[in-house]
Amino acid sequence: MNYIANPIAIAIFLSFVGFVLGMSFYFARKAKSAEGYFAAGGTIHWFVNGVAFAGDYLSAASFLGICGLIATMGYDGFLYSIGYLAGWIVALFVVAEPMKRLGKYTFTDALDHKFNSKGIQLMAAISTLAVSLFYLIPQMVGAGVLVTPLLGLPHWVGVVMVGAIVITIVATAGMTSTTYVQFLKGGLLIIFSTVISVMVLNKGLSTELRPETFDPQTINASTVTAAATVNYHDQTFVKVEADGVANWWIVQEDGTLLEAQSKTETADGETLYNGAPKEDNKFKSVGHISKLADGKTETGKLSFFKYFAEIQGSEIVRYPKSAVAKFEDAGDHVKVFCPVVTSGADLMIPGQKFKTKTPIGKLNFISLMLALFCGTASLPHILIRYYTVPSARDARKSTIVAIGGIGFFYILTLFLGFGAMTMGVIDVESGNMSAPLLAKAFGVVLFSIISAIAFATVLGTVSGLIVAASGAVAHDLMGRYFNVKMTDTQKVRAGKSTAVVVGIVAVILGILFKGMNVSFLVGWAFAVAASANLPAIIMLLFWKKTTAQGIAWSIGVGMVSSLGIILTSPSMYVQYGLEKASALHSLDNPGIISIPLSFIVLVVVSMMTQKKK
């Protein structure tokens, strides 16, 4: 799509960023001690902490990624919401109060509270860094996605901008400013997502196309002369010359041609969108209802349940996939975005993304759900929030508030996702933009506010991750593992230096992973966290024979095995520029293997290292 910056959007965005930075400088005076910097001095009210939990957890993956997946895949995208929310049950009943009682600043504190083990200190700190970096990638990708339509700037500028702002937030006031940024954006995100959802219901459903929506046309193949034809990924594409402009069409089974959106990079370095320069605006947003039940053209205002009943009886044009082909004779690369007409009934049940009819499809789905369910209670930036409240009771109460806010928001993702799917606002190059572009359909002011909140969503989550990473380096590695004697001031200075380094690394990774769905990437972070951290937490709390060696080995094996499976997965092979088929295995989600393996290693090593009586 061709995004043009709007002065109103820029003004609202800059005001929001300015307020966040001002708040950070205000709270900087409370971050002089190590406890103040890493844990906000343990003085945060439980309700504020609960909303901040929601603000921290409702990251770019939730707002951008899940809404984008629902908008392109239907109910399958909502399964991420279910998995993310279910994980809080583990956090509430298993982790919340023990983490507060056992720790002081970091996740490592809790694991090592009765061992004083160098192995635990090293492995837990490395795990915190690994999970934090994996979780940072989708947040930074989301930042770049937001800045392009909001400010009209390239993706990499948005990533760099977030990096600079977050480093400032963390380096000035640490956890205190991070908490209030998360509180602010968590509350605003839920409020304005509710507003958009109500507007979607009030508008109802219609077969009428918005002017900005691409409408695929069908022609008879026998009436045209094809300039080039290619078969790729079981799809036949034809390049058709018409009125001096070349467009790409898909050959259907009946021989007719279906017009598709295409992005062509020519041999002379020119990029064409639907056969023309991007400035011509021929590359439009997509997704609309082609048919409503009972021959209706519109429904009018709908209630909660009636909305989905109407979708179930409709047919929707969506763009769930694209294919890339190279034409050796012209030296052109073309990415063709393929329209697919899908019944609403099929979109309301699983099957569009998760191909569970095959054994590997079932395994990937179970593996993902296992990681999401187990990962929440294992994320370092979530765990350290328990140290910001005064007591274990407050930790439990703040978790309950978080579950309420997060659960309500995830219900709203259904309206945001299906609203984007049916109103022709999806950017085929970035499904992550579905929710902000849905807001834009209701006016530029709402779009600007939602985009600014989404940007703050990235800021809050990234801030929490960087605080967790800086604590792992300054407190766990330097202070405990290497026994570097530091004053509180020196610990804070070391944490701030780490924040700068981690922020720079996050910027680089955010640029490299441009284009991948942020929820998909977060699924990997959950898998690494669940594999490396959860077995150690669970067994430490509930198995008296757990040893320091068992915990250290469990973390190491869980982390290495999950990362190994991810880095050799089909999805990563695509990032390497290789074919999916050449990947070492077919598993995209490692949890089904790495989580049980981590538990087994902990038990075996602990049994082998029991103290002799």
C-alpha positions in Angstrom: 0.0 0.0 0.0 1.0 3.6 -0.5 0.9 5.3 2.9 0.7 9.1 3.2 1.5 10.8 6.5 -1.2 12.9 8.0 -0.5 16.1 10.1 -3.1 15.1 12.7 -1.6 11.7 13.1 1.9 13.1 13.4 0.8 15.6 16.0 -1.0 13.0 18.2 1.8 10.6 17.9 4.5 13.1 18.9 2.3 14.3 21.8 2.0 10.8 23.1 5.7 10.1 22.8 6.6 13.4 24.5 4.3 12.6 27.4 5.8 9.1 27.8 9.4 10.6 27.8 8.3 13.3 30.2 6.9 10.7 32.6 10.2 8.8 32.4 12.3 11.8 33.4 9.8 12.5 36.2 10.2 9.1 37.7 14.0 9.0 37.2 14.5 10.4 40.7 13.0 7.2 42.2 15.5 5.0 40.4 18.7 5.8 42.3 18.9 2.4 44.2 19.1 -1.1 42.6 15.8 -2.0 44.1 14.2 1.2 42.7 15.7 0.6 39.3 15.0 -3.1 38.8 11.8 -3.5 40.9 10.4 0.0 41.4 11.2 -0.3 45.1 8.4 -2.9 45.6 5.9 0.0 46.0 3.5 -0.3 43.1 -0.2 -0.7 44.0 -1.6 -4.1 43.1 -4.3 -2.6 40.8 -1.8 -0.5 39.0 0.5 -3.5 38.7 -2.4 -5.6 37.4 -3.2 -3.1 34.6 0.5 -2.8 33.9 0.7 -6.6 33.7 -2.0 -6.4 31.0 -0.1 -3.5 29.3 3.1 -5.5 29.3 1.4 -8.7 28.1 -0.8 -7.1 25.4 2.2 -6.5 23.2 2.5 -6.0 19.5 1.8 -9.8 19.2 -1.6 -9.3 20.8 -2.8 -6.1 19.2 -1.1 -6.3 15.8 -0.3 -10.0 15.3 -3.5 -11.7 16.6 -5.8 -9.2 14.9 -3.8 -9.7 11.7 -4.0 -13.4 11.9 -7.8 -13.3 12.5 -8.2 -10.9 9.6 -6.4 -13.3 7.2 -7.1 -16.7 8.7 -10.3 -16.4 10.8 -10.8 -18.5 13.9 -7.3 -20.0 13.7 -5.8 -16.6 14.7 -8.1 -16.5 17.7 -6.5 -19.7 19.0 -3.4 -17.6 19.8 -5.7 -15.5 22.1 -7.0 -18.6 23.8 -3.4 -19.9 24.3 -2.1 -16.6 25.7 -4.9 -16.2 28.1 -4.9 -19.9 29.3 -1.2 -19.4 30.4 -2.3 -17.0 33.1 -4.0 -19.8 34.9 -0.6 -21.3 35.5 0.7 -17.9 36.6 -2.1 -17.3 39.0 -2.3 -20.7 40.7 1.3 -21.8 40.5 3.8 -18.9 40.2 2.5 -15.6 41.5 2.9 -15.8 45.3 6.0 -18.1 45.3 7.9 -15.8 42.9 7.2 -12.9 45.2 8.3 -14.8 48.3 11.4 -16.3 46.8 12.9 -13.4 44.8 14.1 -9.9 45.1 15.0 -8.5 41.6 15.1 -11.2 39.0 13.9 -14.7 37.9 17.4 -16.0 38.9 16.9 -14.9 42.5 13.8 -17.2 42.9 15.5 -20.3 41.3 18.7 -19.8 43.3 17.3 -18.7 46.7 18.3 -21.9 48.6 21.2 -23.1 46.5 23.7 -20.2 45.8 24.7 -22.2 42.7 27.0 -20.7 40.0 25.4 -23.1 37.5 21.9 -21.7 38.1 23.1 -18.1 38.1 24.8 -18.6 34.8 22.1 -20.6 33.0 19.1 -18.6 34.3 20.8 -15.3 33.3 21.5 -16.6 29.8 18.0 -17.9 29.5 16.6 -14.5 30.5 18.7 -12.9 27.8 17.7 -15.4 25.2 14.0 -15.2 25.8 14.1 -11.4 26.1 15.9 -11.1 22.7 13.4 -13.5 21.1 10.5 -11.6 22.5 12.1 -8.3 21.4 12.2 -9.3 17.7 8.4 -9.2 17.1 8.0 -6.0 19.2 10.6 -4.2 17.0 9.0 -5.6 13.8 5.7 -4.2 15.0 7.3 -0.8 15.6 8.4 -0.6 12.1 5.0 -1.7 10.8 3.3 1.1 12.7 5.6 4.0 11.7 5.2 3.4 8.0 1.5 4.4 7.7 1.5 6.8 10.7 4.4 8.9 9.7 5.1 7.8 6.1 8.6 6.6 7.1 10.4 3.4 6.1 10.2 0.3 8.4 13.8 0.6 9.6 13.2 4.2 10.8 10.4 3.0 13.1 12.6 0.3 14.5 15.4 2.7 15.2 12.9 5.2 16.7 11.5 2.7 19.2 15.0 1.6 20.1 16.1 5.2 20.9 12.9 6.0 22.9 13.0 2.8 24.9 16.7 3.1 25.7 15.9 6.6 27.1 13.0 5.3 29.2 14.9 2.4 30.7 18.2 4.3 31.1 16.4 7.1 33.0 14.0 5.5 35.4 14.0 1.7 34.9 11.1 -0.3 36.2 9.1 2.7 37.7 8.6 4.5 34.4 8.2 1.2 32.6 5.3 0.3 35.0 3.5 3.5 34.4 4.0 3.4 30.7 2.5 -0.1 30.7 -0.4 1.0 33.0 -1.2 3.9 30.7 -1.1 2.0 27.4 -2.8 -1.1 28.8 -5.8 1.0 30.0 -6.0 3.0 26.8 -5.6 -0.1 24.5 -8.6 -1.8 26.2 -10.7 1.4 26.1 -10.1 2.3 22.5 -10.3 -1.3 21.2 -13.8 -1.4 22.9 -14.7 1.8 21.0 -13.7 0.3 17.6 -15.5 -3.0 18.4 -18.7 -1.1 19.1 -18.3 0.8 15.9 -17.8 -2.4 13.9 -21.1 -3.8 15.4 -22.9 -0.5 14.7 -21.8 -0.5 11.0 -22.7 -4.2 10.5 -21.8 -6.1 7.3 -22.1 -5.0 3.7 -21.1 -6.2 0.2 -20.4 -2.7 -0.9 -16.7 -2.0 -1.5 -14.8 0.8 0.0 -13.0 3.0 -2.6 -9.6 1.8 -1.3 -10.4 -1.9 -1.7 -9.0 -4.1 -4.4 -11.8 -6.0 -6.3 -10.5 -9.0 -8.2 -11.8 -9.3 -11.7 -12.4 -12.5 -13.8 -11.8 -12.8 -17.5 -11.8 -15.6 -20.1 -8.3 -16.9 -20.7 -9.0 -17.4 -24.4 -9.5 -13.7 -25.0 -6.0 -12.6 -24.0 -2.5 -13.0 -25.1 -0.2 -14.0 -22.3 3.2 -12.4 -22.2 4.6 -15.0 -19.8 3.2 -18.0 -17.9 4.8 -19.8 -14.9 3.8 -22.6 -12.6 4.9 -22.0 -9.0 3.8 -23.6 -5.7 0.9 -25.4 -7.5 -0.4 -22.1 -8.8 -0.3 -20.9 -12.4 0.3 -17.2 -13.1 -0.1 -15.4 -16.4 1.3 -12.0 -17.3 -1.4 -10.2 -19.3 -0.7 -7.1 -21.4 -3.7 -4.7 -21.5 -3.7 -1.0 -22.5 0.1 -1.0 -22.3 0.1 -2.1 -18.7 1.1 -5.6 -17.6 -0.9 -7.2 -14.8 -0.6 -10.6 -13.2 -3.5 -13.0 -13.2 -4.1 -16.5 -11.6 -5.3 -19.3 -13.9 -8.3 -20.9 -12.2 -9.3 -24.6 -12.6 -12.0 -23.7 -15.1 -9.5 -21.9 -17.3 -10.6 -18.4 -16.5 -8.2 -15.8 -15.1 -8.6 -14.1 -11.7 -6.8 -10.8 -11.3 -4.5 -10.7 -8.3 -2.4 -8.0 -6.6 1.3 -8.2 -7.6 4.5 -6.5 -6.7 7.2 -6.8 -9.4 10.9 -6.0 -9.1 12.1 -5.6 -12.6 15.6 -6.2 -14.0 16.4 -2.5 -14.1 15.6 -2.0 -10.4 12.1 -0.6 -10.8 9.3 -1.8 -8.4 5.8 -2.0 -9.9 2.6 -2.5 -8.0 -0.2 -4.0 -10.2 1.9 -3.1 -13.2 2.3 0.6 -12.3 4.5 2.8 -10.0 3.4 2.8 -6.3 2.4 6.4 -6.6 -0.5 5.5 -8.9 -2.2 3.8 -5.9 -3.3 0.8 -7.9 -2.0 -1.5 -5.1 -5.0 -1.3 -2.8 -6.2 -2.8 0.5 -8.1 -6.1 0.4 -10.7 -8.2 2.1 -14.4 -7.9 1.6 -17.7 -9.7 1.8 -18.8 -10.9 -1.7 -22.0 -12.5 -0.6 -24.4 -12.3 2.5 -27.0 -14.8 3.5 -30.5 -14.6 1.9 -29.2 -12.3 -0.9 -28.8 -9.3 1.4 -26.4 -6.5 0.5 -26.1 -5.1 4.0 -27.2 -6.1 7.5 -27.4 -2.8 9.4 -26.5 -2.6 13.1 -25.8 -6.0 14.7 -25.6 -7.4 18.2 -22.7 -9.4 19.6 -24.0 -12.9 18.6 -25.9 -11.8 15.5 -22.6 -10.4 14.0 -21.0 -13.8 13.9 -24.2 -15.5 12.8 -24.2 -13.3 9.7 -20.5 -13.9 9.0 -21.2 -17.6 9.2 -23.7 -17.4 6.4 -21.5 -15.2 4.1 -18.7 -15.6 1.6 -15.5 -13.5 2.0 -12.7 -12.6 -0.4 -9.4 -12.8 1.5 -5.7 -13.0 0.7 -4.2 -15.6 3.0 -1.1 -16.4 0.9 1.3 -15.1 -1.7 3.7 -16.8 -4.1 7.0 -15.6 -5.4 8.3 -16.4 -8.9 11.4 -15.4 -10.8 11.3 -15.0 -14.6 14.8 -15.8 -15.9 14.1 -14.3 -19.4 13.3 -10.8 -18.0 15.2 -11.0 -14.7 12.0 -10.0 -12.9 10.9 -11.1 -9.4 7.2 -11.0 -8.9 5.2 -11.6 -5.7 1.5 -12.4 -6.5 -1.1 -12.0 -3.7 -3.8 -14.6 -4.3 -7.5 -13.9 -3.7 -9.4 -16.8 -2.1 -13.2 -16.9 -1.7 -14.0 -18.6 1.6 -17.3 -19.3 3.3 -17.8 -17.7 6.6 -18.7 -21.0 8.1 -15.2 -22.3 7.3 -13.6 -19.2 8.8 -15.5 -19.7 12.1 -13.8 -23.1 12.7 -10.1 -24.2 12.8 -8.4 -25.2 9.6 -7.3 -22.1 7.6 -3.8 -21.8 9.1 -3.4 -24.9 11.2 -3.6 -27.9 8.8 -4.5 -30.4 11.5 -5.5 -33.1 9.0 -1.9 -34.2 8.6 0.2 -35.7 11.4 2.8 -32.9 11.3 0.1 -30.3 11.2 -1.4 -31.8 14.4 2.0 -31.9 16.0 2.7 -28.3 15.2 -0.6 -27.2 16.5 -0.3 -29.1 19.8 3.2 -27.9 20.2 2.2 -24.3 19.7 -0.7 -24.5 22.2 1.6 -26.2 24.8 4.2 -23.4 24.4 1.5 -20.7 24.8 0.0 -22.3 27.8 3.3 -23.0 29.6 5.1 -19.9 28.4 3.3 -17.1 30.2 4.5 -18.1 33.6 8.0 -18.5 32.3 8.6 -15.1 30.7 11.3 -13.1 32.6 9.7 -9.7 31.9 6.4 -11.0 33.3 8.0 -12.7 36.4 9.9 -9.6 37.5 6.6 -7.7 37.8 5.9 -9.7 40.9 8.7 -7.9 42.6 7.2 -4.5 42.1 4.4 -5.0 44.6 4.7 -5.0 48.5 3.5 -8.5 49.3 2.6 -12.0 47.9 -1.1 -11.3 48.4 -0.7 -8.2 46.2 1.0 -10.4 43.6 -2.0 -12.7 43.5 -4.5 -9.8 43.3 -2.6 -8.0 40.5 -2.6 -11.3 38.6 -6.4 -11.5 38.9 -6.8 -7.9 37.6 -4.5 -8.8 34.7 -6.5 -11.9 33.7 -9.7 -9.8 33.7 -8.2 -7.1 31.5 -6.4 -9.5 29.1 -9.4 -11.8 28.8 -11.7 -8.9 27.9 -9.2 -7.6 25.3 -8.8 -11.0 23.6 -12.6 -11.1 23.1 -12.3 -7.8 21.3 -9.7 -9.2 18.9 -12.5 -11.2 17.3 -14.3 -8.0 16.3 -11.1 -6.2 15.3 -9.9 -9.1 13.2 -13.2 -9.9 11.4 -13.9 -6.2 11.1 -10.7 -5.8 9.2 -11.4 -8.9 7.1 -14.8 -7.7 5.9 -14.2 -4.0 5.5 -11.4 -4.0 2.9 -8.7 -2.5 5.1 -6.0 -5.3 5.0 -2.6 -4.5 3.7 -1.5 -7.7 1.9 2.2 -6.8 2.5 1.6 -6.5 6.2 -1.3 -8.3 7.9 0.1 -6.8 11.2 -1.5 -3.5 10.2 -5.1 -4.8 10.2 -6.2 -3.3 13.5 -4.8 0.2 12.9 -6.2 0.3 9.3 -9.6 -0.8 10.6 -9.5 2.3 12.9 -8.5 4.4 9.9 -11.7 3.3 8.2 -13.6 5.2 10.9 -11.5 8.3 10.7 -8.0 9.6 10.8 -8.2 10.8 14.4 -9.2 7.4 15.7 -6.4 5.9 13.5 -3.9 8.3 15.0 -4.9 7.5 18.5 -4.9 3.8 18.0 -1.5 3.9 16.3 -0.1 6.0 19.0 -1.4 3.5 21.6 -0.1 0.6 19.6 3.3 2.4 19.5 3.1 2.8 23.3 2.3 -0.9 23.5 5.6 -1.6 21.8 7.4 0.9 24.0 6.0 -0.7 27.2 6.7 -4.3 26.3 10.2 -3.5 25.0 11.0 -1.5 28.2 10.0 -4.4 30.4 12.1 -6.8 28.3 15.1 -4.6 28.4 14.8 -4.1 32.2 14.7 -7.9 32.6 17.8 -8.3 30.3 19.7 -5.5 32.2 18.9 -7.2 35.5 20.2 -10.5 34.2 23.5 -8.9 33.3 24.0 -6.4 36.1 22.5 -8.4 39.0 22.8 -12.0 38.0 25.9 -12.3 35.9 28.1 -9.4 37.2 26.8 -9.2 40.8 26.3 -12.9 41.6 28.0 -15.2 39.1 31.2 -13.1 38.7 31.1 -11.7 42.3 31.8 -8.2 41.2 31.4 -6.0 44.2 29.2 -3.1 43.3 27.4 -0.4 45.1 23.8 0.3 44.3 24.8 3.2 42.1 27.2 1.0 40.2 24.5 -1.7 39.7 22.2 0.8 38.3 24.9 2.2 36.0 25.7 -1.4 34.8 21.9 -2.0 34.2 21.7 1.2 32.1 24.7 0.3 30.0 23.2 -3.2 29.4 19.9 -1.5 28.3 21.8 0.4 25.6 23.5 -2.7 24.3 20.4 -4.8 24.3 18.4 -2.0 22.7 20.9 -1.8 19.8 20.8 -5.5 19.3 17.0 -5.4 19.3 17.0 -2.7 16.6 19.2 -4.8 14.3 17.0 -7.9 14.8 13.8 -5.9 14.2 15.1 -4.8 10.8 16.3 -8.3 9.8 12.9 -9.9 10.6 10.8 -7.4 8.7 7.6 -8.9 7.3 7.1 -11.9 9.6 3.8 -12.0 11.6 4.6 -10.8 15.1 2.3 -13.3 16.8 4.1 -16.2 15.1 7.4 -14.8 16.3 6.2 -14.4 19.8 5.1 -18.1 19.7 8.8 -18.9 19.4 9.6 -16.7 22.4 7.0 -18.5 24.5 8.4 -21.9 23.4 11.9 -21.0 24.5 10.7 -19.6 27.8 8.5 -22.7 28.5 11.3 -25.1 27.6 14.1 -23.4 29.6 12.3 -21.9 32.6 9.0 -23.6 33.4 10.3 -27.0 34.3 12.8 -25.5 36.8 10.1 -23.3 38.4 7.5 -26.2 38.7 10.0 -28.8 40.0 11.6 -26.4 42.5 8.2 -25.6 44.0 6.8 -29.1 44.0 9.6 -31.7 44.1 11.8 -31.8 47.1 14.5 -33.8 45.4 15.3 -31.0 42.9 19.0 -30.1 42.9 20.9 -27.2 41.7 22.6 -29.3 39.0 19.2 -30.5 37.8 17.9 -27.0 37.4 21.0 -25.8 35.6 21.0 -28.7 33.1 17.3 -28.4 32.6 17.5 -24.7 31.7 20.5 -25.4 29.3 18.9 -28.4 27.5 15.5 -26.7 27.2 17.0 -23.6 25.8 19.4 -25.3 23.4 16.9 -27.8 22.1 14.1 -25.3 21.5 16.5 -22.8 19.8 17.9 -25.7 17.7 14.5 -26.8 16.5 13.5 -23.2 15.7 16.7 -22.3 13.8 16.4 -25.4 11.6 12.6 -25.1 11.1 11.0 -24.5 7.7 9.9 -21.0 8.6 13.5 -20.0 9.4 14.8 -21.6 6.1 12.5 -19.1 4.3 14.3 -16.3 6.3 17.6 -17.7 5.2 16.4 -17.5 1.5 16.2 -21.3 1.2 13.3 -23.6 0.3 11.0 -24.8 3.1 11.3 -28.3 1.7 15.1 -28.4 2.3 14.7 -27.8 6.1 16.1 -30.5 8.4 12.6 -31.2 9.8 8.9 -30.1 9.4 8.3 -28.9 12.9 7.9 -25.1 13.3 7.0 -25.1 17.0 9.5 -26.9 19.3 7.5 -27.1 22.6 6.2 -30.7 22.1 9.8 -31.9 22.2 11.8 -29.4 24.1 9.4 -28.9 27.1 9.2 -32.7 28.1 12.9 -33.1 27.4 13.7 -30.3 29.9 11.5 -32.0 32.6 13.2 -35.3 31.9 16.7 -33.9 32.1 15.9 -32.1 35.4 14.6 -35.3 37.0 17.4 -37.5 35.8 20.2 -35.1 36.7 18.6 -34.4 40.1 18.4 -38.1 40.9 22.0 -38.5 39.9 23.2 -35.6 42.1 21.3 -36.3 45.4 23.4 -35.7 48.5 24.4 -38.8 50.3 22.9 -39.1 53.8 
